[in-house]
Amino acid sequence: MKIVVVGTRGIPNILGGVETHCEELFPRIAAKGIEVTVVRRQSYVRDSLMEFKGVKLLDIATPRRKSLEAIVHTFRAIWMARKLHADIVHIHAIGPALLTPFARLLGLKVVFTHHGPDYDRDKWGRMAKWGLKLGERMGCYFANEVIVISEVINDLIIRKYNCCNAHLIHNGVPIPDIVEDTFYLDELGIEKGNYILTMGRFVPEKNFHQLVHAYSAISRNSCRLVIAGGADFEDDYSRNFKRLAKENGVVLTGFIKGKRLHSLLTHAKCFVLPSSHEGLPIALLEAMSYRLPVLVSNIPANLEIGLNYDSYFKVGDERQLTEKLRKMIQGELRRIDYPMEEYDWDRIASQVIHVYNRLR
């Protein structure tokens, strides 16, 4: 069986939730003897790899403009999939799913993974939101099989499109890589157990600015705020946010993976995710795998994970965020054992392969 994956910026070590999803999932599928090719956006690639853990990598040039790059890249990638005689094209995210009918017209079978209603993100204008909603519709109506990563998304597409046969397959998280060494903490000038951690892209819906406001309202003598991530595209929000963070003594690491990120996850006092929009946040699952106390907004995707009441605050409520964050900082250092069985990537890979086998 030959699978061509489109809709992601690429793998490995490329910022983004879909990218992390694909980096974990497709090597496991390739290890089962399935031929997998991930089509990457050349402008994001910082390596010369042609293969990663058994997954073939194919780079295609696309315009580096957030309103055009996904759709142009997906068109070229689907055309390439036809040339490669793919058995299945696996499209990720609702923007690229706009071209699901095109893939079907070329005679390709399509699996579409819905990672979340991206039209709810603040960064998109009216026309972009319309295009994303249309992409969601095209994916749900024309894909041979639909995968959703959360029950929230499943309920959404049932209500909107009467799409009742989607496969619920969650995001996953790998086994944590505990890093006892504090070399990276020393490099950042932070102390073990004395920092708040969050991670993600610098976009409005992550609400990192609200977290900085809450942090600045708390006595910060012994606790720092560390934000791991960056911006895909520098804009007014990301520039203003970086200035706000610098003014309030926040540690910005930039985009990191591997041992440095694992070190931060190992030694953090707590993890905070104040987002107003998520599909099923891999960053939160990763923090849970490291047994960190977490504080997250009460959006549906976070509520679905089923944390205890004290782990949630009302989305957008900076006052409540501040009070709950203060309690976490003032409390003792602790670790929590969360039930993580359903977020196992090996199990998830087997579930996706089952979906592929339905199309044979």
N, C-alpha and C positions, 0 to 999 in steps of 0.2 A: 504494500500500500504506500502511495506517495502523497504526502501532505505538504502543501505550500501555505505558509502563515503570512498574513498581511494585516495591516492596521496598526502594528507596533512600530516605534521608532527603531527598534532593534535590540539585540543582545550581543555580548554581555556588557555590564557596567554602564548602562544608560539610564538616566533619571526617569522615573515614572512608575506608577502602579501597574499599568498594563505591561510595561517592560520587565518589571520584577516578576510578575505572574508568568510571562513567557520564558524568562530565564530559568525559572525553577521547573516549569511544567514540561517543556519540550525536550530537554535532555533525557528526562525520565521516559518519555514516549519513544524517543529514538532508541533508548536502551532495550526496548521491547521488540526491536527488529523492524520498526516502521521508519521509512525514509522521510525525514522532515527537513524542509528548507524554510528558513526565516528570511524574508525580504526586508532589508534594512534601508533606512533613509540615510543616504551618504553623508549628509551634513552633520549628523550626530555621531558618526563613527570616528573613533580615535585609535583604531588598530588596523592591522592588515590581515586579520584572520579570515580564512575561508571556511573554517569549521570550528564549532565550539561544543565540546562534550558530545560528539556524535551528530550534532545538528549542522547541516550545511547553511552557510551564510552567503547571501547574494545582495550586493549593494547597488542601489539605483539612485541616481541624482534627482533631487526635487528642489523646488524653490523654497528658500528659508523664510516663508511668510506664514504666520499662524492661520490665516484664512484660506490658504491654498495648498499647503504642503501635504496634508493628509489625503485630500481627495485626488490630487495629481499623482502622488505616490501610489495610492491604492489602484488607480486606473492602470498605471504602468506595471504594477506588481501582478494584477489579475491577468493582464495580457501576457506577462512572462510565465505565469502559472500554466496558461494554455500551451505555450511553446514547450514547457517542461512536461506536458502530458500528465498534469496532476490528477490524481483520483479525487481529491478533496481540496478545496480552498477554505482555510479556516480564517474568517474575518473577525478581528477584535475591535470592539467599540462601535458606537452608533454612527459616528461621522463616516468612517470607511464603509459601513454597512449601506450607505446610500448607493453604492455600486453593486449591491447584491444582484439586482436584475440583470446588469451587464454580464456578470459572471455566469448566471444561468443561461443567458442568450448564447454565450460561448460554449455551452454544453457542459459546464463544470458543476459539480455538486458542491454545495456550500454549507458549512457549519458556521454559525454566527454566535459569538459570545458577547452578551450585553453586560458591560462593566458598570453601567450606571447612566442615569439621565443627564448627560453632560450639558444639555441646554439650560440646566439650572445654575451653571457656573456663572459667576459675575463677569468674567472676562469677555464673554461673547456679546456682540451687538445683535440687533433684531434679525438681520438677514442670516447671520450665522446660527442663531437659535432656531430659526425656521428650517435651515438646512439640516441641523442635527435632529430635529423632530421628524423630518422627512426620512432621514437615514434610519432612525429607530423603526419607523413604519415599514420601510423597504426591507430591513433585516427580518422583522417579525413576519411579514407577509410572504417573502420570497425565498428565504433560506430553507434548505431541506431539513435542517435541525437547528434548534435554538438552545443555547446554554445561558443560564442566568447565575450570577454569583451570590445572590441573596434572595431571601423570601420577599423582601421589600420590592425588588425589581420584578420578581415573578408576579406579585399581586398587581403591580403597575401595568404590565403588558397584558394581563388577563382583562383588566378593566378597560384599557384603551383599545386593544385589538382583538379581544377574545382569543388570545394566543394561550391555549390551555395545555399544550403538550410540550412546554419547555422543560429542559433538564436542569434541576437545581444542583449545581456543583460549586461549592464554596471556593474562595481563595484559600491558599494554604500558607504554611510557615515551615521552614526547615528546622531541624534539631538545632537548638542554640549552640553557638560556639563560644563557650565561656573563656574570656581572656583575663587571666589573673594579673598580668603585667599592666602597670599603669603608665607606660611610656607615653602614650598619646595624651592622657590626662595631664601629665607633667608638661607636655609640649603646649597644651592649651592654657595652662595655668589654672586648672581646676582641681578640686580635691575629691577623692573617692567618697561616694555617699553624700556629697554636698552640692549636687546640681540637679536641676530639673531638665528633662530632655524632651524634645519633640523633633519630628522630622517631616519633610515634605517640600513641595514647591512653593515659591513665594508668589502666591496668587490670592486674590481677595477672599475666596471661599474657605481657605484654610484658617482665616481669622487669627493669624499669628500676631497681628497688630494688637488684637484684644488681649492676647496672652502677655505681650510686652507691657501693656497698660496695667494689667493685674500684677505682674511681677514688680513693676516700678512702684506700686502702691504698698508693697510689703517690705518690711525691713530685710535688707539683702546682705547683712554683714557676713553670713556664713554660707550662703547658698547662691549659686549662679544659675542663669538660664542659658542652656545650650540648644541651638537650633541647627540641625544637620540638614542641608538641602540648598536649593538655589532657584534661580529663575530660568525657564526655557528661553524666554524673550524678555530682555530688559525693557520695562515700561515705567510709567509714572508710579504705579503702585510699588513695584519692586525697588525702585530707587528710593522712594520715600520710606519704605519699610526698612531698608538697610540703614538709612540715616537715623530713623527712630531707634532701631536696635543698638546702634553704636552709641547714641546719646544716653542710653539706659544701661550700658555695660553688659549687653548680651553678647555671648560668644557665638559667632557664626562660623561654622566649619567649612561651608561649601558642600558640594556633593561628595560624599564618601561612601565607600562600601568596604567589605572585607574586614580585616583585623581592627582597623580604626573604629568602624561603626560598632563592631561586636564589643570592643572595649568600652565604648560609651554605654551600650546597653547593659553590660555586665555590672557597671559600678554606679549607675544613676540612682538617685533617691526615689524618683517617680517619673512617670511619663504623662504628658498632657497633649490632648488633641481637641482643639476647640472648633473644628470645622463646622460649616453650615451645609456642606455637601460631601458625601462619600458614597461609594458603591458598597464595598466591604473592605475597610481599610487594612491593607497589609501591614502598614506601620504599627497599627494598634496590635494586630495579632503577633507581630514580632516582639513588641514590648511585653506582651503577655507571656510569650514563650520564655523570656528571660525573668519571669516571675516578678515584674515590677508592679508596684501599686500604680493604678492608672486613674486619670481624671479626664472625662470626655464629654462632649456635648450630647444632648439627648435627642439627636436626630435619629430617624428610624433605623438607618444602617448600623449605628452604634448600639441602639437598644436591642436589636436582634441578637447581638452577641450574648446578652443576658448577664451583664455584670451586676454587682449589688448596687443598691440605691445610692449609696454615698459616692459611687464612682461617676455619677452623672451630674451635670449642671445644665440649666436651661440655656439653650443655644442663644448666643448674642448677649447674655446677661453678664456683663463684666463684673458687677458687684458680687453676684453669686460665685462666679469663677474665682474672684479674689479671695473671698472668705474660705472657700473649700481648698484653694491652693495654700492659703496660710496654714490651715490645719494640717495639711500634708507635710509642709516644710517643718512645722514645729513638732510633729510626731516623731517617734523613733523610726530608725531605719528598719524596714521589714521586707519580706518576700512572700509572695502569694502563689499557691499552686492552683492554676486554672485548668479546667478540662479542655484539652487541645486535640483530642482524638480525631474529630471531624475535619480538622484543618491540616491533616497529614498529606503532603504532596504525593507520596507514592499511591495512596488511596485515590487521590484526585486524578492522577494520571490514568489509573485503571478505569475510572468512571468516564473520562474523555475518550479513551480507546473504545469503550462500549458504545459510545455515541457514533464514533467512526464506523464501527462494525455494522451498525444499522443501515449504512449506505452502501454496503458491498453488494 
